[in-house]
Amino acid sequence: MIVVTGAAGGLGGTTVEHLLKRVPADRIGVSVRDPAKARHFADRGVRVRQGSYEDPAALRDSFAGAEQVLLVSGNDPAADLASLHRAAVGAAVAAGVQRIVYTSQHGAVPGNPYRPSDIHIATEAILAGSGVAWTALRNGAYGPLGHVLGPWQRTGEIAQPEDGPVPYTDRADIAEATALVLAGTGAFDGPVTLAAPAAVTFDDFAEIASRLTGRSVKRVVVDDEQWVADQVALGVPEQLTRLMLTWYQASRAGYFAESGTALAELLRREPRTVADRLAVSLDPAAG
C-alpha cells in the first residue's frame, strides 16, 4: 500500500489522482487532518484515515500496512517543522514502512539563504538516519506564476527584486512525477531534483510575455528594502515579506539555478515550460 499525507492539499491531492490511474484504489491510502475533506477519495475506494504530524499515534495508525509513505512537507512558518517531520518519520518507521518519499525543496543545500532550506536539510538528515530507504524529491519552484511575477498583465512591468535563474516548474508535472516514483516507475535513493529543464530569469519572463502578448513588458529591478516597504503597504506581513526576500537572495546567488533531466525522464515527455504556463494564464481583459 502507498499512503499519501496532505491529500487534501494541492500537491498531495493531485498526486493521489495520478496514482489512481496507475494503482488499484485499494492499494492507496491517505492520511488527512479532516477525513471529510477526502470523502471524494473514499468514495472511489481509497483508504482514508485521520492523521497529522502533531499526533504521531494517529499517524502510525494511518500508515499501518503501507510499504511506502509520501510525506508532504509542512508549510506553517510558525511551527517547528523539522520536529514535526521527525515525528512523522518516526511514525512511518514504527508502522513498518519500507520507503519514505519526502517532498523536499530545490537547492536544499547548506548556505542557501532561503530560510525554509534549513527545514528540508534537517529533514533529509532525519531520513538518512531513519534506517529505512528514502527519497527526497527536491522540487523546483512550482507556485503560481502570478504570485511570482506580480500584476504584470495590468502594469506591463515585472517589478520585483533582483533575481537569478530558476527552473520554474509546473505543479501538475511535479504531482505526476511523484505518483510515478511511488508507483515504481522510477527508483531513486536519497535526493533527486525534479525541476523543469530550463532555468529562466525575470528578464527572460519579460521577453516571453512581450512575445505572447504583442506588447512591451518591462523588467524593473526594485531595491530590496523598497520592495519590502511596498509589500507591507499592500498588507503583506513584514515577517512573511522578509522571508520571501530570502528567496530572491538565494536565486540571485545561484542556489536555484540547477535544472535536471529526472523530471522529463519520469514523465517521458518534456515538462511544461514557463512559456506554456504563461500562455494559458493570460487574462484577455488585461490586454
Number of C-alpha atoms within 10 A of each C-alpha: 19 26 28 29 28 21 26 22 14 12 20 21 19 21 25 28 15 18 24 20 10 12 16 12 19 14 17 21 27 28 29 23 20 14 18 14 14 23 15 12 23 18 10 11 16 21 21 25 23 18 24 21 24 14 15 20 15 17 27 24 17 26 29 17 16 20 17 23 26 27 23 18 20 16 9 8 12 6 10 11 20 19 16 19 25 20 21 25 26 17 23 29 18 16 18 16 23 15 22 23 24 25 22 27 24 25 23 24 13 10 12 20 19 19 17 18 20 17 20 25 18 17 23 24 12 18 24 15 11 16 11 15 17 23 23 25 24 20 25 27 21 18 12 14 16 13 8 14 17 14 14 17 19 11 12 18 19 23 19 20 20 17 19 20 21 25 25 27 28 22 20 17 24 26 22 21 25 31 28 19 18 24 17 10 13 15 11 16 12 15 19 18 21 28 30 30 21 17 21 17 18 23 18 15 19 21 15 17 25 15 13 13 15 10 12 13 21 19 20 15 16 15 13 16 12 12 18 22 15 14 16 16 11 9 9 13 12 14 12 13 16 17 15 15 22 16 20 22 19 21 22 18 15 16 23 25 21 18 21 17 14 18 26 18 13 21 17 10 9 14 22 17 17 21 15 11 15 17 14 8 12 15 11 8 7 11 11
